[in-house]
Amino acid sequence: MIALEKIALRQGSFELRDIGLELAAGEYGVLMGASGSGKTTLLEAICGLRKIASGRIILGERDVSQLPPAERGVGYVPQDRALFPTMLVREQLAFGLVLRALGQAQIAKRVNELAELLGITGLLDRMPDNISGGEAQRVALGRALAHRPSVLCLDEPLAALDEELHGEMCRLLERVHRETGVTILHITHSPSEARRLAGCHFRLADGQVQRDE
Amino acid sequence: MSDPAPPGFRSASDKPFLVGLAVLGGSYLLIIGAMVLADLVFLNYSDRPVLGPEMVKQGRYTGGEVTVSVEPSRGYFFRKGKNDAGLQLGEQHIASDGLFQAAAGQAVLLPHASGRPITASLRPEARVLGIAVTNDVATVTTDVAHGLLWGEFIRVSDAGGPGWDGVREITDTTTNQISFAVANGAQSATKLSLSKPNPLVQALRSRDIRFSIKLSLISCTLTTLLSLWVAVPIGYMMSRFEFRGKPVIDTLLDIPIVLPPLVVGLSLLILFRYMPEWLSDAVVYKWPAVVLAQFMVACAFAVRTMRVTFDQIPQRFEQVALTLGCNRRQAFWRVIMPQARGGLLAAGTLAWARALGEFGPILVFAGATRQKTEVLPTSAFLELQAGRTEGMLAVSLIMIAAAVVVFITARTLGMKRIFA
């Protein structure tokens, strides 16, 4: 689950205050809001990449407000995907697992499993600059899922994709959600995307998060 | 409402703009190329003859043609001055610089016009009169003053016996004699030819310059490693963290770049007056001073480069790495440094090149003691001071070669990174 309680954070002159949000375990939540309303900032706060001034962040029954990002058990897919340019796709998927000192065989098994789920088995030995935008999105998703996080944070994952890929990625996200049961918080601009994917709709406006029914 | 384009509208040609770019850029490139080429071409790579004293009293003759007596069938070296048309020996006319055999006993220097001083040079080729060997040291007597100095190198050829031919260091000189070591048990030769090796050979043979090449290579490499060691953390810190006093630190980091190099050396010298005696004894006017002086300037450039490198790597990568389970140290080593390799290489190359060319601070802080604190720029300076332009040029060529080798190596390594 994701629960934000009275979060306040400040970034220069930009400020969010008294933010509350609750998403049950295994749900698919979509957060919408105008550009500059602070969606990404909020997502970064959940991941622990941005300090909050006050409030509590609870991820999967744990209060993670004071924990470093590494210990929060989140998977983060930023808007620009940020695939590590010096690593093979295989290494990207294995990155979180290597840090957790898993055995070679275990890592290989998990990487293959993920590659199959995301349909990127053929890309494992490529560098990120040799794959297309849609493929990069899948790799970024796989990298974030590898260490089995309880929460997946997606920052406009479908923004830069064309119509056809868009539909394909939507189906993939649905499948990932169904098969892994991970709690997903997904930021988007597109109402149709939100309608299609989400069980839960949130709107960030004027420094407040509202739940749309 | 904006007016539609009038019929027949044509935008002005791009040609003047593109030509302007090409001319401005091209002229600079041309100068760079010409500059390096001039160095390479100017140096005469052939051996030079050993010459006797000047026979034309410079600037003395203004009354037109001048007659100088020469020895028939002897070799002479003629260099034409800017006021002269050439040299006439009977039927023989010499109009270009170089060695020639005199065909007559009288040489006439021909000026372009009467009333201007003759500036040509005419020098006899030194001939070997006697050869003696004692304790494997050969002493060669020449018929004229040879002008060679102790420590210079001489090429011996056509000696006919083993143990003679080759480039020898002159161990002793008098006006008409030079001595040099020959191989163990070499028999005295009856004849031999002497010539001066070209300045590049002289430079590469010279113990002083060999030392300075060695010190330059070692100190530059040391400086580069030290610079990177310092520049990586500072560059990363300045790129990633916001803290109070950052603008002040930013300015401080630029001081060595902005400050005249000489002042850097002077400041170091004065700083070490406040250091404990054992430390300043160990550093000032010794080789560590060379490294420190190079480091102070080179490091500032490395810091700049590393900072720009880190600035160009988005913070997103670290953020993602952090969520994947890295701490900051792991994110830095696993994700950021692999991406910064190109920048690291560039910073290293820049630091190395800066260190190689550093002169002012070294002169002030480490001195210019031969075989102690002499680096290549110091050698070039000492050669120039001694009036040996060609020696200086030879040292410059060594520096160019060193820089080219380092740049090509760095580029190749960089390419490998890109194409691998």
Interface residues (C-beta under 8 A of the other chain):
Chain A: E44 C47 G48 L49 P68 P69 A70 R72 V74 G75 Y76 P78 D80 A82 F84 P85 T86 M87 F95 G96 L99 R100 R143 A144 A146 H147
Chain B: P314 R316 F317 Q319 V320 A321 L322 T323 L324 G325 C326 N327 Q330 R334 V335 P338 Q339 R341
